[in-house]
Amino acid sequence: MRDLFTGPGSRLTAEHVEAAWPAIAAHLASERFAVEWQSATPGERDVLKTLAEGRDGAPVTRALGRSGATLLARLLRKGLVVRSGRGEYQLYHAVFAGFARLLGGGG
């Protein structure tokens, strides 16, 4: 990222960020998100994918059933999911949600 700033007084612009975003996203995916994804069990990954494909704060507890509630509790402890309301959950970050959507049915 330091290569974006050359010379004194250089400022970060939206164009810098847009140009660097593919590298930033790839770095996050390989360094952080992949590790977090691997820490989840297959069932937890299904929940993550369901949340990533849904709308922010979409109620999922009824759709997931009793086992889904247990999986959500484990994902909360791991910090991969945050509670956004009663019976509503979302992934801890929008970029992680994008990573989970990219995985689609695989992973």
Long-range contacts (C-beta under 8 A, 24 or more apart in sequence): 25-95, 25-98, 28-95, 28-99, 29-99, 29-102, 33-95, 33-96, 33-99, 36-78, 36-80, 36-96, 37-99, 37-100, 37-103, 37-107, 39-78, 39-80, 40-75, 40-78, 40-80, 41-71, 41-74, 43-67, 43-71, 44-71, 44-74, 44-75, 44-78, 44-80, 45-103, 45-107, 46-71, 47-71, 47-72, 47-75, 47-81, 48-75, 48-80, 48-81, 48-91, 48-100, 49-100, 49-101, 49-103, 49-104, 49-107, 51-81, 51-89, 51-90, 51-91, 51-97, 51-100, 52-91, 52-97, 52-98, 52-100, 52-101, 53-101, 56-84, 56-90, 57-84, 57-85, 57-88, 57-89, 57-90, 58-88, 58-90, 59-87, 59-88, 60-87, 60-88, 60-89, 61-87, 61-89, 62-87
